[in-house]
Protein backbone atom coordinates (compact mmCIF):
# COMPACT_ATOMS: atom_id res chain seq x y z
CA UNK A 1 0.00 0.00 0.00
CA UNK A 2 1.31 3.43 -0.82
CA UNK A 3 0.99 6.43 1.47
CA UNK A 4 -1.75 8.15 -0.52
CA UNK A 5 -3.93 5.04 -0.23
CA UNK A 6 -3.36 4.90 3.52
CA UNK A 7 -4.20 8.60 3.88
CA UNK A 8 -7.42 8.12 1.89
CA UNK A 9 -8.43 5.14 4.03
CA UNK A 10 -7.77 7.09 7.24
CA UNK A 11 -9.90 9.99 6.03
CA UNK A 12 -12.69 7.58 5.03
CA UNK A 13 -12.86 5.83 8.42
CA UNK A 14 -12.57 8.96 10.58
CA UNK A 15 -16.37 9.64 10.51
CA UNK A 16 -16.93 6.08 11.76
CA UNK A 17 -14.69 6.78 14.77
CA UNK A 18 -16.62 9.99 15.45
CA UNK A 19 -19.81 7.92 15.91
CA UNK A 20 -18.34 5.95 18.84
CA UNK A 21 -20.16 6.92 22.04
CA UNK A 22 -17.93 5.27 24.65
CA UNK A 23 -15.41 8.01 25.68
CA UNK A 24 -12.54 5.65 26.55
CA UNK A 25 -13.02 3.66 23.33
CA UNK A 26 -13.24 6.88 21.33
CA UNK A 27 -10.01 8.20 22.89
CA UNK A 28 -8.19 4.92 22.23
CA UNK A 29 -9.27 4.92 18.59
CA UNK A 30 -8.00 8.49 18.10
CA UNK A 31 -4.67 7.57 19.73
CA UNK A 32 -4.35 4.67 17.29
CA UNK A 33 -5.20 6.92 14.36
CA UNK A 34 -2.56 9.41 15.44
CA UNK A 35 0.04 6.65 15.73
CA UNK A 36 -0.76 5.42 12.22
CA UNK A 37 -0.60 8.95 10.79
CA UNK A 38 2.74 9.67 12.45
CA UNK A 39 4.09 6.31 11.23
CA UNK A 40 3.01 7.13 7.67
CA UNK A 41 4.62 10.58 7.90
CA UNK A 42 7.85 9.08 9.23
CA UNK A 43 7.83 6.45 6.47
CA UNK A 44 7.51 9.18 3.82
CA UNK A 45 10.36 11.12 5.40
CA UNK A 46 12.59 8.05 5.59
CA UNK A 47 11.84 7.06 1.98
CA UNK A 48 12.77 10.54 0.77
CA UNK A 49 15.96 10.52 2.84
CA UNK A 50 16.83 7.04 1.60
CA UNK A 51 16.34 8.12 -2.02
CA UNK A 52 18.47 11.24 -1.54
CA UNK A 53 21.25 9.11 -0.01
CA UNK A 54 21.04 6.68 -2.95
CA UNK A 55 21.26 9.63 -5.34
CA UNK A 56 24.29 11.00 -3.50
CA UNK A 57 26.02 7.61 -3.64
CA UNK A 58 25.34 7.41 -7.40
CA UNK A 59 26.59 10.97 -7.86
CA UNK A 60 29.82 10.11 -6.02
CA UNK A 61 30.22 7.08 -8.27
CA UNK A 62 29.93 9.37 -11.28
CA UNK A 63 26.41 8.31 -12.18
CA UNK A 64 23.19 10.25 -12.12
CA UNK A 65 20.57 10.13 -9.39
CA UNK A 66 16.86 9.53 -9.82
CA UNK A 67 15.32 12.39 -11.86
CA UNK A 68 12.74 14.59 -10.14
CA UNK A 69 9.69 14.21 -12.40
CA UNK A 70 6.74 16.46 -11.62
CA UNK A 71 3.11 15.74 -12.52
CA UNK A 72 1.49 17.67 -15.37
CA UNK A 73 -1.29 19.04 -13.16
CA UNK A 74 -2.33 22.66 -13.45
CA UNK A 75 -3.31 24.41 -10.23
CA UNK A 76 -5.26 27.21 -11.87
CA UNK A 77 -7.73 26.27 -14.59
CA UNK A 78 -8.36 29.90 -15.57
CA UNK A 79 -6.27 30.37 -18.72
CA UNK A 80 -7.39 33.90 -19.44
CA UNK A 81 -4.44 36.20 -19.99
CA UNK A 82 -6.37 39.46 -20.09
CA UNK A 83 -5.27 40.52 -16.59
CA UNK A 84 -1.66 39.55 -17.34
CA UNK A 85 -1.75 41.52 -20.58
CA UNK A 86 -3.07 44.64 -18.85
CA UNK A 87 -0.46 44.31 -16.11
CA UNK A 88 2.29 43.90 -18.70
CA UNK A 89 1.11 46.97 -20.63
CA UNK A 90 1.06 49.00 -17.42
CA UNK A 91 4.62 47.84 -16.69
CA UNK A 92 5.79 48.75 -20.19
CA UNK A 93 4.32 52.20 -19.84
CA UNK A 94 5.97 52.71 -16.47
CA UNK A 95 9.42 52.11 -18.00
CA UNK A 96 10.44 49.73 -15.20
CA UNK A 97 12.55 47.04 -16.88
CA UNK A 98 13.63 45.05 -13.82
CA UNK A 99 11.90 43.18 -11.03
CA UNK A 100 12.78 41.05 -8.04
CA UNK A 101 11.93 37.42 -7.33
CA UNK A 102 13.42 34.27 -5.84
CA UNK A 103 13.55 30.95 -7.61
CA UNK A 104 15.46 27.76 -6.87
CA UNK A 105 18.48 28.88 -8.88
CA UNK A 106 18.79 32.20 -7.05
CA UNK A 107 18.52 30.45 -3.66
CA UNK A 108 21.26 28.01 -4.73
CA UNK A 109 23.48 30.96 -5.66
CA UNK A 110 22.82 32.50 -2.25
CA UNK A 111 23.78 29.18 -0.64
CA UNK A 112 27.06 29.25 -2.59
CA UNK A 113 27.67 32.72 -1.14
CA UNK A 114 27.55 31.10 2.35
CA UNK A 115 24.21 32.57 3.39
CA UNK A 116 23.00 30.65 6.50
CA UNK A 117 20.77 27.70 5.66
CA UNK A 118 18.10 28.86 8.17
CA UNK A 119 17.67 32.08 6.19
CA UNK A 120 17.43 30.18 2.92
CA UNK A 121 14.71 27.93 4.34
CA UNK A 122 12.72 31.01 5.39
CA UNK A 123 13.23 32.65 1.99
CA UNK A 124 11.81 29.58 0.22
CA UNK A 125 8.33 30.89 1.06
CA UNK A 126 8.98 33.74 -1.43
CA UNK A 127 9.67 31.44 -4.40
CA UNK A 128 7.51 32.48 -7.36
CA UNK A 129 6.46 35.86 -5.93
CA UNK A 130 7.40 38.80 -8.15
CA UNK A 131 8.01 42.36 -6.98
CA UNK A 132 8.01 45.38 -9.27
CA UNK A 133 10.46 47.47 -7.29
CA UNK A 134 13.19 47.19 -4.72
CA UNK A 135 11.14 48.75 -1.93
CA UNK A 136 8.34 46.14 -2.11
CA UNK A 137 10.89 43.35 -2.25
CA UNK A 138 12.89 44.58 0.75
CA UNK A 139 9.71 45.11 2.80
CA UNK A 140 8.67 41.50 2.17
CA UNK A 141 12.14 40.20 3.07
CA UNK A 142 12.07 42.25 6.29
CA UNK A 143 8.78 40.60 7.25
CA UNK A 144 10.36 37.19 6.88
CA UNK A 145 13.92 37.70 8.14
CA UNK A 146 13.67 40.79 10.29
CA UNK A 147 15.28 44.20 9.78
CA UNK A 148 18.79 43.37 11.12
CA UNK A 149 19.34 40.32 8.91
CA UNK A 150 17.86 42.08 5.88
CA UNK A 151 20.23 45.04 6.27
CA UNK A 152 23.18 42.67 6.77
CA UNK A 153 22.48 40.58 3.65
CA UNK A 154 20.76 43.24 1.49
CA UNK A 155 23.40 43.50 -1.29
CA UNK A 156 23.44 39.72 -1.83
CA UNK A 157 19.65 39.42 -1.73
CA UNK A 158 19.21 42.21 -4.28
CA UNK A 159 21.96 40.87 -6.54
CA UNK A 160 20.51 37.37 -6.84
CA UNK A 161 16.80 38.30 -6.81
CA UNK A 162 17.03 40.91 -9.60
CA UNK A 163 15.81 39.88 -13.05
CA UNK A 164 15.14 41.64 -16.35
CA UNK A 165 11.51 41.84 -17.36
CA UNK A 166 10.44 40.63 -20.78
CA UNK A 167 10.00 43.04 -23.62
CA UNK A 168 6.42 42.53 -24.76
CA UNK A 169 6.54 44.37 -28.08
CA UNK A 170 5.11 42.77 -31.20
CA UNK A 171 7.73 40.83 -33.12
CA UNK A 172 5.92 41.27 -36.44
CA UNK A 173 4.85 44.79 -37.42
CA UNK A 174 1.20 45.39 -38.24
CA UNK A 175 0.30 44.22 -41.73
CA UNK A 176 -1.08 46.84 -44.13
CA UNK A 177 -3.80 45.72 -46.53
CA UNK A 178 -2.80 46.86 -50.00
CA UNK A 179 -5.51 45.42 -52.25
CA UNK A 180 -8.94 43.81 -52.10
CA UNK A 181 -10.31 41.16 -54.41
CA UNK A 182 -13.96 40.21 -54.71
CA UNK A 183 -14.64 36.52 -55.22
CA UNK A 184 -18.09 35.85 -56.66
CA UNK A 185 -19.87 32.77 -55.26
CA UNK A 186 -22.38 30.70 -57.20
CA UNK A 187 -25.40 30.75 -54.91
CA UNK A 188 -26.99 27.71 -56.59
CA UNK A 189 -24.30 25.48 -55.13
Secondary structure, DSSP 8 states (H G I E B T S, - for coil): --HHHHHHHHHHHHHHHHT---HHHHHHHHHHHHHHHHHHHHHHHHHHHHHHHHHHHHHHTT------------S------HHHHHHHHHHHHHT--EEEEB-HHHHHHHHHTT--HHHHHHHGGGBT-EESSHHHHHHHHHHHH-HHHHHHHHHHHHHHHEEE------SS--------------TT-
